[in-house]
Amino acid sequence: MSNYKTHAEREFRAAGWVDENGKFYDEMQELMCKQVLELLDKFDGHGHSGSSAPYAINLFSNLAKFEPLVPLTCAIVTGK
């Protein structure tokens, strides 16, 4: 079991989302947590270091929220 999964499951218990046997109290919360565990498993497989992990997390977070990566300007992007 990866450190990410161990940490996540400990946090799920601390948040009160699961009982002492790891069973979720809420079906929707269980679905969300399982999806996040899948993302963490994929992320763990990429073997990021202490410096690349925060960069990848920030990049993913911005793109997942449809936020721009660079300041908006009046420049026209031509794809070149």
Phi, psi and chi 1 to 4 in degrees:
 res  aa     phi    psi   chi1   chi2   chi3   chi4
   1 MET       -  134.9 -177.6 -179.0  -56.0      -
   2 SER   -74.4  159.2   76.6      -      -      -
   3 ASN   -61.1  -34.9  -71.6  -23.0      -      -
   4 TYR   -61.4  -46.6  -72.9  110.5      -      -
   5 LYS   -66.9  -43.4 -175.1  173.2 -177.7 -179.9
   6 THR   -58.7  -46.5  -59.1      -      -      -
   7 HIS   -62.6  -46.1  172.5   68.8      -      -
   8 ALA   -61.1  -46.2      -      -      -      -
   9 GLU   -64.7  -36.3  -71.2  176.7  -13.8      -
  10 ARG   -64.4  -40.2 -167.8  174.9    7.6 -155.3
  11 GLU   -68.7  -36.2  -69.9  -60.7  -48.5      -
  12 PHE   -61.0  -41.1  -62.4  161.4      -      -
  13 ARG   -66.8  -44.0  -79.0 -168.3  -57.9  -80.7
  14 ALA   -62.3  -32.9      -      -      -      -
  15 ALA   -76.9  -11.0      -      -      -      -
  16 GLY    82.5   20.9      -      -      -      -
  17 TRP   -87.4  -17.8  -63.0  -20.1      -      -
  18 VAL  -131.0  156.6  -64.6      -      -      -
  19 ASP   -85.1 -174.5   64.6   17.9      -      -
  20 GLU   -64.7  -16.6   62.4  -81.5   -7.7      -
  21 ASN   -97.6    3.5  -61.1  -46.0      -      -
  22 GLY    84.1   11.3      -      -      -      -
  23 LYS   -87.0  130.0 -179.3  166.9  175.2   27.7
  24 PHE   -72.4  145.0  -77.6   85.2      -      -
  25 TYR   -82.8  -26.1  -64.5  112.0      -      -
  26 ASP  -125.9  129.5 -179.9   81.7      -      -
  27 GLU   -63.8  -41.0 -172.3  176.8  -48.4      -
  28 MET   -69.4  -39.4 -167.4   61.9  176.0      -
  29 GLN   -64.6  -38.1 -171.8   64.8   56.0      -
  30 GLU   -61.9  -44.2  179.3  178.5   13.2      -
  31 LEU   -59.6  -46.8  175.5   63.9      -      -
  32 MET   -61.8  -46.0  -76.9  -63.9 -178.0      -
  33 CYS   -64.4  -39.4  -70.6      -      -      -
  34 LYS   -64.0  -39.0  -75.1 -175.3  175.7 -175.0
  35 GLN   -66.0  -40.7  -70.0  173.8   -5.3      -
  36 VAL   -65.7  -38.7  168.0      -      -      -
  37 LEU   -61.9  -36.8  -73.9  172.0      -      -
  38 GLU   -63.5  -43.4  -72.7  177.9   27.0      -
  39 LEU   -63.1  -42.7  -70.6  169.2      -      -
  40 LEU   -64.8  -37.2  -71.6  171.1      -      -
  41 ASP   -63.5  -43.9 -173.8   49.7      -      -
  42 LYS   -64.0  -45.2 -173.2   69.7  167.7  177.9
  43 PHE   -61.0  -42.8 -173.2   73.6      -      -
  44 ASP   -60.5  -35.7 -177.5   52.8      -      -
  45 GLY   -68.1  -14.6      -      -      -      -
  46 HIS   -86.5  -10.9  -72.8  -93.7      -      -
  47 GLY    63.8   39.4      -      -      -      -
  48 HIS   -63.9  148.8  -73.7  -74.3      -      -
  49 SER   -90.5 -179.5   67.2      -      -      -
  50 GLY   -64.1  -22.2      -      -      -      -
  51 SER   -96.7  -31.6   60.4      -      -      -
  52 SER   -83.1  -28.0   67.6      -      -      -
  53 ALA   -60.4  -51.1      -      -      -      -
  54 PRO   -61.1  -35.2  -23.7   32.9      -      -
  55 TYR   -64.0  -47.4  177.7   80.7      -      -
  56 ALA   -63.7  -41.4      -      -      -      -
  57 ILE   -62.4  -45.0  -67.8  165.5      -      -
  58 ASN   -64.3  -43.6 -172.7   55.1      -      -
  59 LEU   -62.2  -47.7 -179.1   61.0      -      -
  60 PHE   -60.1  -45.9  176.2   83.4      -      -
  61 SER   -58.4  -47.3  177.2      -      -      -
  62 ASN   -61.7  -45.4  -73.9  -21.0      -      -
  63 LEU   -69.3  -37.9  -66.5  172.9      -      -
  64 ALA   -66.2  -25.6      -      -      -      -
  65 LYS   -96.4    9.5  -65.5 -176.7  -72.6 -174.6
  66 PHE    56.6   35.6  -68.2   93.2      -      -
  67 GLU   -92.4  151.3  -67.6  178.6  -10.4      -
  68 PRO   -70.7  151.0   24.2  -31.0      -      -
  69 LEU   -87.8  -25.1  -64.3  179.2      -      -
  70 VAL  -130.0  160.8  -63.7      -      -      -
  71 PRO   -58.1  142.1  -22.0   31.2      -      -
  72 LEU   -74.1  137.7  -62.1  176.0      -      -
  73 THR  -133.7 -179.5   67.4      -      -      -
  74 CYS   -90.5    4.8  -67.1      -      -      -
  75 ALA   -68.4  147.3      -      -      -      -
  76 ILE   -97.7  127.4  -62.5  173.7      -      -
  77 VAL   -88.9  126.8  177.3      -      -      -
  78 THR  -106.4   -7.2   61.5      -      -      -
  79 GLY    85.2    7.6      -      -      -      -
  80 LYS   -91.2      -  -65.8 -178.7 -177.1  177.7
